[in-house]
Amino acid sequence: MMISYVIVLVYVLYMLFKSYRANIAKKQVGTVALVGYSDYQKIFITLLNLFFLPFIVTLNSNGKYGVLFLLIVLSALLDRTYVGDNGIKVNDTYISKEDILHYYVVEGRVNQFEIFVRGKLDVVRITVNKRKLEKPLEEILADWKSVG
C-alpha cells in the first residue's frame, strides 16, 4: 500500500512541474490576445491521468479527494492556450511567433485555427471561446501576426 503513496506523490510532483513550466510559458507570451484550448499533447496527459487514477482511488486516506481535485485543476491549467504578442502557450510549451510558419482558420469553424510550427510534423489546433471574440478570428489573427 505504501507503494501507491509513492507513485501518487511522484505523479503529483510531475504535474506540479508541468504546471510550473506552463506558468513560465504563459509569462513568455506577453499581452494575451486570445484564450482557448488545444488538443496538443492532450492524449498524453489523458493517458497519464487514466494510468494513475487507480493508484489515487485506492489510497486509504481522505487526502485522495484533495489529490484528485488538485490534479483536475492542474490539468485544466495545462489545457489553457494563450495567444499573445510574443507567441503562443500550448500545454506547457511556449512557441515563439518566429517559429510559427503558417496559420489558417479551419473551414466552417468561426472559433478554430491551426498553426504549422517549425520543427513539428503535426499541426497544432487551437479553439477559442466564441463569446470572447470581439471581431472575426481572421481579423484578430491578422492583427496578431502583424504585431512584433
C-alpha positions, -999 to 999 in steps of 0.1 A, spaced: 0 0 0 29 23 7 40 20 -30 7 36 -40 15 67 -20 50 69 -35 36 65 -71 9 92 -64 35 115 -49 58 112 -79 28 119 -103 17 149 -83 52 163 -84 54 157 -121 21 176 -127 33 204 -104 65 206 -125 44 208 -158 22 235 -142 53 255 -133 66 252 -169 31 262 -182 32 293 -159 66 303 -173 54 297 -209 23 319 -202 46 348 -190 67 345 -222 35 350 -243 33 387 -234 0 406 -237 -27 380 -244 -49 384 -275 -68 351 -274 -75 324 -248 -87 289 -257 -76 253 -255 -58 229 -278 -56 192 -283 -17 194 -285 -3 167 -263 -37 162 -248 -38 124 -253 -5 120 -234 -19 138 -203 -52 119 -206 -34 86 -207 -13 96 -177 -44 105 -157 -61 72 -166 -30 53 -157 -26 69 -123 -63 72 -113 -64 36 -98 -34 44 -76 -51 76 -63 -85 59 -58 -70 31 -37 -54 54 -12 -70 49 23 -69 85 34 -93 113 27 -64 131 11 -72 112 -21 -100 137 -28 -77 166 -24 -52 149 -47 -80 143 -73 -91 179 -71 -55 192 -74 -49 171 -105 -81 182 -121 -72 219 -115 -36 213 -128 -49 195 -159 -73 224 -166 -45 249 -163 -24 229 -187 -52 228 -212 -54 266 -214 -38 280 -245 -28 317 -247 -21 336 -279 0 367 -271 22 393 -286 54 372 -284 39 338 -293 16 310 -281 15 289 -249 2 254 -256 1 229 -228 35 237 -210 52 247 -242 60 282 -255 61 286 -293 76 319 -304 60 339 -332 91 333 -353 86 295 -351 51 297 -365 54 292 -402 17 295 -412 -18 295 -397 -52 292 -411 -88 293 -398 -104 258 -400 -131 259 -427 -166 261 -414 -154 269 -378 -155 305 -366 -135 298 -335 -108 273 -345 -75 277 -363 -44 256 -369 -8 266 -369 22 250 -385 53 251 -362 89 249 -374 103 215 -365 70 198 -357 52 175 -381 18 178 -366 -3 209 -368 -15 225 -336 -52 231 -335 -64 259 -312 -101 265 -303 -111 298 -287 -143 307 -269 -168 321 -294 -182 345 -268 -148 361 -262 -143 370 -298 -149 407 -303 -143 406 -340 -138 378 -366 -110 354 -358 -93 361 -392 -90 398 -382 -77 390 -348 -51 366 -362 -41 391 -389 -36 418 -363 -17 394 -341 7 382 -368 15 418 -378 24 428 -342 60 422 -333 
